[in-house]
Amino acid sequence: MPKYLDELDSVLRALADPTRRAVVERLAKSPAIVSDLAAPFAMSLPSLMQHLGILENAGVIASEKHGRVRTVSLRPGGLDVLHLWLSGQRTPAEHQADRLGIHLASATTKGI
């Protein structure tokens, strides 16, 4: 069994909640302060902080506190374990189609 499965489980659990997925989608655009992240959700700030804690513990986000302001951003490589696992689940037919696409693209650029 691959060593990264515990990390994968943690990321998948963190992303299982729609609020946390929405936070990740928002942070994909740019870092944000917690109050800005909380604005679109009908929940208390402590509830959002729990969601952020789960994402941070899973290694998906990172946060920094400067004075009274906490800034949250996506952690570089935080979702790599998910990508690694998903790429391992691809079927041989998908791999063949990828190779065919690469071959056709190179044939087109060569003028064949």
Secondary structure as the mmCIF struct_conf table of DSSP 4:
data_model
#
loop_
_struct_conf.conf_type_id
_struct_conf.id
_struct_conf.beg_label_comp_id
_struct_conf.beg_label_asym_id
_struct_conf.beg_label_seq_id
_struct_conf.end_label_comp_id
_struct_conf.end_label_asym_id
_struct_conf.end_label_seq_id
TURN_TY1_P TURN_TY1_P1 LYS A 3 TYR A 4
HELX_RH_AL_P HELX_RH_AL_P1 LEU A 5 LEU A 15
TURN_TY1_P TURN_TY1_P2 ALA A 16 ALA A 16
BEND BEND1 ASP A 17 ASP A 17
HELX_RH_AL_P HELX_RH_AL_P2 PRO A 18 LEU A 27
TURN_TY1_P TURN_TY1_P3 ALA A 28 LYS A 29
STRN STRN1 ALA A 32 ILE A 33
HELX_RH_AL_P HELX_RH_AL_P3 VAL A 34 ALA A 38
TURN_TY1_P TURN_TY1_P4 ALA A 39 PRO A 40
BEND BEND2 PHE A 41 MET A 43
HELX_RH_AL_P HELX_RH_AL_P4 LEU A 45 ASN A 57
TURN_TY1_P TURN_TY1_P5 ALA A 58 GLY A 59
BEND BEND3 VAL A 60 VAL A 60
STRN STRN2 ILE A 61 HIS A 66
TURN_TY1_P TURN_TY1_P6 GLY A 67 ARG A 68
STRN STRN3 VAL A 69 LEU A 74
HELX_LH_PP_P HELX_LH_PP_P1 ARG A 75 ARG A 75
TURN_TY1_P TURN_TY1_P7 PRO A 76 LEU A 79
HELX_RH_AL_P HELX_RH_AL_P5 ASP A 80 GLY A 88
TURN_TY1_P TURN_TY1_P8 GLN A 89 GLN A 89
HELX_RH_AL_P HELX_RH_AL_P6 PRO A 92 THR A 109
TURN_TY1_P TURN_TY1_P9 LYS A 110 GLY A 111
#
